[in-house]
Amino acid sequence: MEAFVADLLSRMTREEKLGQLQQVQGTNGHVADHLADAVRRGAVGSIINEVDPATIRSLQWIARHESRLGIPLLIGRDVIHGFHTVFPIPLGQAATWNPQAVEQAARLAAEEATAVGINWTFAPMLDVGRDARWGRVAEGYGEDPYLIGEMGAAAVRGFQTDDPTRPDALAACAKHFMGYGASEAGKDYNSTNIPPHELRNVHLPPFRAAVDAGVLTVMTSFSDVDGIPATANATLLRDILRDDLGFDGLVVSDWDAVPQLTTHGLTADDREAALAAAQAGVDMEMASRTYAHHLPALLAEGLVDDATIDAMVRHILRVKVRLGLFDRPLVDPAAVPPSGAPATLAAARDVARDSLVLLRNAHALLPLDLTSLRSVALVGALADDPWEQLGTWIFDGRTDHAVTVREALAARLGDAVTLRYERGHTHPRARDREGHAAAVAAAAAADVAVLVLGEDAILSGEAHCRADVSLPGDQRALIADVVATGTPVVVVIMAGRALALEGALDGVAAVLYAWHPGVMGGAAIVDVLCGDASPSGRLPVSLPRVTGQVPLYYAHKRTGKPATPETIVHESTITGRVPQLSVGNTSFHLDVHPTPLFPFGYGLSYTRFAYEQLRVSHHTLRRGESLTVAVDLLNTGDRAGTEVVQLYLNDPVASLTRPVRELRRFARVALAPGARQTVTFTLTESDLAFSNRHHRRTAEAGVFHLWVGGDATAELHASFTLVD
Ligand code: GLC
């Protein structure tokens, strides 16, 4: 491959080299003359947002057979959680804690997208999402770098397969490099002030996992990283991405992120922006045209040299060769399979089912007892909207095969049970009380009330941030009024983020968190509500009590004055005048308990699990050795179920303060009632390593603690000592 790339590069004119650096927009389903001419001249390396197969075929034909060197085009599109068949949003896919499910969803999306000629997607998004106010938490895999890395690597494998030259392989894109999730105040595009150790120990690991999984491309972030926007940040793009991680694919800017360097105030104009981005290591410019307009002059003036351009082009040609594009057959528009293949829809239902997190199930209200049930009241706009349940980032999503909760429940209950549906509000954000009374009346008359509430899709995704992440509109009052009828209540939450629900669920018997579950979401939710499937989802994000706790995450530092049950004081318990120093003096808020409403990793099943006999193979671990951790898991309930066994690690004393816990392993384990299984994990030195004061990944000798259990508060503990 290197010889092929070197040979091709040696035959390219300067104009043809600069052409490869340009990603231009499609022209909506036809081949505009200007675009055809540019492709014929070799002035275009990639096209974004063209999805019409005939148009893509024509453009590829021109590139391959009418340009001088026949270099094929990268055809890019945001295929984030499905192409025509929409799977749960990535945050929901993370809630499956099932890398195989994420890989399968990506594979099926790749099959649908490559069928029309797309060969590059801008996913997986690997940004660490610890601030629920940020709209793009919907598009990521949650708050934990290890879980994000496992899911991101699975998505890369699914999109690209282990042979990216396959005609149905889609180049993946690890984005947004780097630290975009730390946008201040959860406001999109805002500054990210990330200290160097936090950058390398929190935000970088998911990208290391994606590069190790062979991701072909990386996208720069819009954000300003401690004063140098990522798109002009050589420390990120050269020192860390190329030198530390060994990435040798292509780096593409985000949309217009190059000219935005001037908006940021880093450069004075497009010419300086193009120079800054090229010098920092951005190979391809998405949508904007500063490279096309200014690199020729910058080259002529010697401000950019040919070696720099050659390196940029080499990265791009490498990706095209690795994708087999020089030999990949052109797509046949007549052979594009219809969307909604039964197997794909079935997979979308399976992934959605695994994504559902049962947060509460008082009196075992769920699964609904269909033998005794006579009437059900179903409430909520989201229960009857095939579009909203798809969630954000679905440019090409189709609803013609969508199944809503209302449709699935009606079909599942049949005629034996009366199902009355009331919308309950105009939409989740409404405050007009339209339909409120009718919904409460329906609930009062029913044996059980199922409320499907939360956020409509527009409230999450890019640039859709919320300063208050509680339930929108009047939904909290709707829940309270329905609870007041005395009818048992099930609340199903559809949302693109962790919502702050303290107080909103008072009196609710059962709570199922469904994220935005995709085209088969309604069917999956009813499968679980009616007991045809047991819930196995676990939280990929800590659920806050109130917005003011955010950013909120389990892997926090201990601090010098950690809150303890003894020192936590709620303001409501302070009576009269008390001495200044008599309250608290540790790290907590007076008005809200410092813990999440539900912790990272949490989720119930329809059965119960117990953990026994945690044991480690070594209490003293020498460098280079591996450590085996074993625990016995029991299903102590009367139904089959799947537990997600989680292993957390802590390095209590190190040259940098370390998080109180960090997820290091997890496994989904299905057990029949009464069954017992020994679950083992193997840890190596690299699992103990972190980026130290000198930015070197190393494991430091000393004691390590580990916990194994069903969420981040696991109590079963063991320890061992790493010795030199
Ligand atoms: C958007 C997003 C990026 C996306 C790109 C192309 O602004 O930031 O994630 O892939 O532009 O749509």
Boltz pocket constraint, residues with backbone or C-beta under 6 A from the ligand:
constraints:
  - pocket:
      binder: B
      contacts: [[A, 78], [A, 122], [A, 175], [A, 254], [A, 255], [A, 462]]
      max_distance: 6.0
